[in-house]
Each structure stands twice: as C-alpha cells, then as structure tokens.
Amino acid sequence: SKVVKQGTEVTKDQVQTPSSQSTAPVQPPVIQSETQTPVFEPVVAPVSVLIPYPSRRDNERCRDQANEQIEKFYEIFKEMSFMISFTDALIGNKEKLSEMARTPINEHCSAVILNKLPR
C-alpha cells in the first residue's frame, strides 16, 4: 500500500491582546502543518500475457522432441549399420556356421547340459 500526501493545511485565528484597548483583530503568524493521511491503494498483481494459440506452442515442443528423437535414432542406425557390415566382413564362411547350428548330441551330453541324470 502507498501513502499519498494531502495538501498543506493553513490555520488562522483572531486573537485580541489585553494590553491594547483597540478592537482591531491581531492575526498570529500563519502556521502551516503538513498532515499525512494514509490513502490505501490496492496492490494489483501483474497480469500474465495470454498466448492467442497455446496449442501452437505445444505442437512446436512436440515437433522439437520428435526431431531430437529422429536425430538420435539416425545416429544409432548409422552405428548399427557399421557394426553389421563389420561383422559380415569378419564372418567369411557362413555355411559352416549354419552346419554348426544344429549339432546332434547323445543322452549323456544332453543330461550334462540340462543338469539331469540319464535314464
């Protein structure tokens, strides 16, 4: 709240002196007194500016996030395609790997692998 000063107040009184018999009024010196009357003004909170189309801002955020995700995916994809081509170059005989994929084993080996006793 703010305090606002009002204007100055001037008082004049007529006083008769007992020593003189004249009836002429004698005016005392002018006394000026400043009075402060508190005037309360309401404190108004600052008004936030409303955006005319808030959905546009949200859409821009979503687009920015989607673009960041696309860039991350692209970086991962580039690294992965490098790894795939590198492993293809390392593996020369793919036919041997397919033969090794199905290796028959006897009951004893199967029991050891499965941690069971043979029948």
VOGU-3710 file (C-alpha; in Angstrom, 3 decimals, decimal comma):
1> skvvkqgtev> 0,000/0,000/0,000  1,128/3,521/-0,689  0,770/6,673/1,428  -0,226/9,755/-0,534  0,332/13,251/0,910  -2,645/15,551/1,038  -2,250/19,325/0,564  -0,966/21,627/3,352  -3,398/22,982/5,904  -3,322/26,669/6,898
11> tkdqvqtpss> -4,881/27,858/10,156  -5,681/31,462/11,063  -7,071/32,564/14,399  -8,068/36,057/15,516  -6,702/36,953/18,931  -7,314/40,162/20,916  -4,483/41,416/23,082  -5,486/42,571/26,601  -2,829/45,324/26,768  -4,257/47,347/23,956
21> qstapvqppv> -7,769/48,619/24,115  -8,234/48,632/20,393  -10,674/46,260/18,874  -8,576/45,677/15,820  -8,042/41,972/15,365  -4,445/40,821/15,518  -3,602/37,825/13,450  -0,983/35,418/14,766  1,717/34,206/12,419  0,488/31,724/9,898
31> iqsetqtpvf> 1,219/28,164/10,998  1,498/25,566/8,300  1,208/21,960/9,333  1,560/19,087/6,955  -0,686/16,183/7,664  -0,214/12,794/6,106  -3,416/10,933/5,688  -2,794/7,338/4,646  -4,677/6,514/1,497  -4,563/2,815/0,721
41> epvvapvsvl> -4,390/1,809/-2,905  -4,934/-1,850/-3,773  -1,873/-3,759/-4,924  -2,641/-5,339/-8,274  -0,764/-8,473/-9,316  0,924/-8,247/-12,727  -1,212/-9,697/-15,468  0,369/-12,534/-17,430  0,041/-12,189/-21,168  -2,034/-14,947/-22,674
51> ipypsrrdne> -0,823/-16,523/-25,887  -3,575/-16,465/-28,517  -2,964/-20,048/-29,678  -1,279/-22,096/-26,898  -1,690/-25,309/-28,893  0,827/-23,986/-31,441  3,466/-23,693/-28,727  2,717/-27,246/-27,562  2,890/-28,519/-31,160  6,270/-26,828/-31,633
61> rcrdqaneqi> 7,574/-28,522/-28,473  6,326/-31,904/-29,718  7,961/-31,311/-33,103  11,242/-30,351/-31,451  11,178/-33,501/-29,310  10,330/-35,642/-32,346  13,209/-34,108/-34,324  15,622/-34,826/-31,464  14,429/-38,443/-31,317  14,811/-38,801/-35,085
71> ekfyeifkem> 18,380/-37,485/-34,888  19,225/-39,927/-32,063  17,672/-42,826/-33,992  19,629/-41,872/-37,101  22,914/-41,828/-35,138  22,148/-45,251/-33,614  21,156/-46,608/-37,027  24,418/-45,388/-38,605  26,432/-47,084/-35,848  24,394/-50,269/-36,152
81> sfmisftdal> 24,769/-50,459/-39,924  28,533/-50,092/-39,445  28,533/-52,944/-36,914  26,521/-55,183/-39,241  28,830/-54,578/-42,179  31,849/-55,119/-39,899  30,527/-58,478/-38,621  29,686/-59,553/-42,182  33,284/-58,872/-43,172  34,615/-60,846/-40,192
91> ignkeklsem> 32,488/-63,898/-40,870  33,809/-65,481/-44,033  32,150/-68,884/-44,133  28,502/-68,543/-43,264  27,789/-72,099/-44,457  29,937/-73,584/-41,692  28,008/-71,596/-39,090  24,690/-72,978/-40,306  26,092/-76,517/-40,078  27,237/-75,894/-36,516
101> artpinehcs> 23,861/-74,503/-35,525  22,317/-77,998/-35,427  24,697/-80,362/-33,748  23,235/-83,656/-32,516  24,388/-84,752/-29,059  23,962/-88,006/-27,161  21,925/-88,526/-23,972  24,892/-88,082/-21,649  25,828/-84,664/-23,107  22,207/-83,618/-23,077
111> avilnklpr> 21,905/-84,604/-19,387  25,018/-82,606/-18,520  23,699/-79,573/-20,356  20,217/-79,886/-18,865  21,662/-80,895/-15,438  19,670/-84,140/-15,367  20,644/-87,775/-14,923  20,371/-90,116/-17,940  17,696/-92,884/-17,949
//
